[in-house]
Amino acid sequence: MSKTVTVLLQPSNLILLIGVVGLALMLMRWRRAGIRLVVASVILLFIAGLLPLGAYMTHVLERRFPLWEQSGGPARGAPTGIVVLGGAVSPLLSQQTGLTAVNGDAGRVLALAHLARAFPGARIIYSGGDGSLLGNKPREADYIGPLLDDFGLARARVELEPASRNTVENAVFSRQMAQPKPGERWLLVTSAQHMPRAVGAFRAAGFPVEAYPVAYQVERQLRLRPGFTVGHNLARLDRATNEWVGLIAYWATGRSSALFPAP
């Protein structure tokens, strides 16, 4: 499924579209139908913005894979390699400011620094290219270097994969770089709510990985109660919807090993 379709399916955009169509009908001959659509858009806005729908959808995604430390990963020894997925750096903002700009998924690069020190013998691949809609923006991997300097890590310590534009290409191109051999252990680092889709894509690409989820967005003991942070709730719902739609699309097109991959 294209990014354009995914964006259009975001709840906030669908609600906006309903309202705009309603206003257009009100200015034409279908005033009554237009009023109904406008009222419906307002009701949906309050439902999506006040109820913790996005938090619940995110919670289900984030709890699918346990923390690596709690799943017995360290007990099996040091991993052969580590693949860190892009998404933590804003390439365009980094280009414009001359500084590496990180976002809410910064936990991915923080985990990179932690794991690089914890396992000095492991290979590390950072996979992140230009994920923009038109594919004409800067590449994320090109802006990781200054962060490695700040972390006190040699730039040569991390292998960069700058060509991937989505999770499927993360998996395919990372596998080409890693050339994993039977018996090797590779960790996959990405945001917890993105982990199911990422693991499904890596398995479909023939790259077995162990999940290392980071950048959690909701509490482990989720308390479902209404909130008045409408913008925040809508943004969380949009992002969770992107992941669920992505899971369905990847499975339907054979780019994931399962509809909802599990440990």
N, C-alpha and C positions, 0 to 999 in steps of 0.2 A: 504494500500500500504506500502510495506516495506521501511525502510530507504535507503536501497541499491538502489532501483528503484528511489526513490526521488532524491538521489544524482546524479544518472546517468542522470536524466532529467534536471539538472541545465544547463542553457544556456552555461556557460563557459565550462562545461565538454562535452557538445554536440559539441561545436565548436572545442574543442581540439580533440575529437574523429574523426570528419570529416577530420581535418588536418592530423592526424596520419594515417588514412586509405588512404588518398591521397598519402602520402609519401611512404606507403607500396606498393601501386599500381605502383608508379613511378619506384620502384626498381624491379618490375616484368614486365610482358608483356603488361600491360595496362597503359603505360606512359601518353597517352593523357588524359584518364579518371582521372588519379592521379593528373595531373596538374590542371584540372578543380576543383577537390575537394580541393586542397590546396588553389587555388585562392578564391574559395567560402568561405573557413574558414577564410581567411584574411579579406574578405569583411564583413562577419558576425561579426568578431571581432571588426572592426571599427564601424559598426552599433550599436552593443550592448554596446561598450565601450564609444562611443562619444554621442550617443543620450540618452535623459533622460527617457528611457523606464522604468527602474526600479523605478525611482522616481514617475512616474505617477501611476504605479501599486501599489506602497506603499501608495501613497496619497489616492487612492480609498479605500484601506483597512482601513487606519487610520481614515478616515472621516465617516466610517460606523456607529460608535457609538460616541455620543457626550461626552464631559467631564461630569463627574458625577455631578459636581457643577452646570453646565449649564443646565442639564436635570431635575433640580428640586429635585434631590436626598436629599440634606440636609434639604429641607423643610419638608420632611416626618419624620424627627427625626433620632435618632441614629440607626444604623443597629444592627441586632442581632449578626452577625458574618462577618468575612472577610476571603476570601480564596485568598492567594497570590501564584501564580504559579511560579515554579522554572524556571530557565533559566538565572538568573542574576549572578550566581556564576559558576566559572570554577572549578569543583571538583578536577580534576587531577592536575592542576596547584596549587590549594590550598594545596593538599597533598604534592606536591614536595617542595613547598616553606615554608610551615608551616604558611602561611598567607592566609586569605580568599580573593581570587582573584575574583573581579567582572568584568563584561564585559559591552558591550553597552546597555544591558538591566537592568543596575543597578537601573534604575528608579523604578523597582518593589520592591526592598528592601527599597529604600528611602520612597516609599509610605507606606510600612509596618510600618516604624518608625513614619511617620506622622499620620497615621490612628490610631495607637496604643495609641498615646497621645490624639488625637481628640476624640476618643471613648473608654475611659478606661473600659467600661463595656462590650465591644464586644469581642466575642471569635475570635481568629486568628489562622488560619491553614496555614502552609507553606507546599506546596505540590511539592516535587522535589526529584526524585531518580536518578538512573543511566540511562541517556538517550543516552549512547554511542551505536554504531552500534552492538557490540557484547555483550553488557550488562555485561562487566567485569571490569568496572571502579568504582571509589569511588562514593558514593551517595551524591548528592548536599545538602540535608537537614542536613547532618552531619557536614557541615561547616558554618552553619548559626549562631551558638552560639556566636563566637567571634564578629560578627557584632552586635548582640543584646547587648553584653557587651559595645561595642563602642557607641551604641545609648542610653545607659543608661536604657535599658529595661531588666527586669528579664527574664531569659531563660524560666521560667515556664509560662510566659505570652503567648508564642507561642507554639501551638501544631504542632509537626512535622509529616509529612507523607512522609517517605523516599522510598516507594516501587514503586511509579509510574515511568514509562519509557517514557510515551508520554501523549498527551493531553487527550485522551480518559481515560486513567488510572488516570490522575489527577482528572477528573470528578467523576469517579466511586469510587475511594478510598476516595476522599474528602467527598463525600456524605455519605459514610459509617461512617466516623468519625463525621461529623456534625450532622447527623440524623435530618435534617431540618424538622420543623413542619409547618403546614399551618399558614399563617399569619406572619411568620418570614421573615426578610429581610437580605439577604446575599450579600455582595459585592464580585465581582470577579476582582482581580487585575492582569493584565498582560499587555504586550506591546500592543500598539494601533493596530499595523498591525496584531497581533496574535488574537486580541479580537473576530473577527467574527467566526473563527474556534473554539475558546475556548467556546464561548457562545453556539454555536451549539452543541458541545459535552456535555456541562453541561445540556442543555435542554433535549437532547436525553437520558441522564442518570437520568432524573427525578429530577434535582436539579435546581430550578429556581433561577437565580442570577441577580443582577444589575451590569452593566458594569462600571468598574473604569479603563479606559485606561490610560496608562502612557508610558514613554520611546518613545516619538515620534521621527521619523527619518527625516521627511521632513517638510518644512514650511507649515503653514495653507493656505497661499496664494501662491500656487505653481506657479513658473515661469518656464515654459518648454523651456529650451534653451540648446543647445549642450555644453558639457564641455570636457576638456582634461584630466580629472582624470579617465583614463580608468579602472584602478584596482578598484577604489571606485565604479564606475558605474556598473562594472561587479558584484562586491560583492553584491550591492544593488539589482541588477536584479536577482541574484541567490536566495537571501533570499525571495524576493517578489514572485518569481516563486514557491518556496517551499510552501508558504502559499496558493497560488491559486491552486496548484496541490493537496495540503492537503484538501482544501475545497471540491474539486471535489471528491477526494477519500473517504472522510468521508461521504459525502452525498450518493455516489453510494453504499457504504457498510452499510448504515443505522446507522452510528455512529454519525450523525449530524441531527439536527432537520430540517435543510433547506440547500439548496445549498449555499445561501449567507445570513446567519442570519442577521436580522435587529433588532433595538430596539423594 
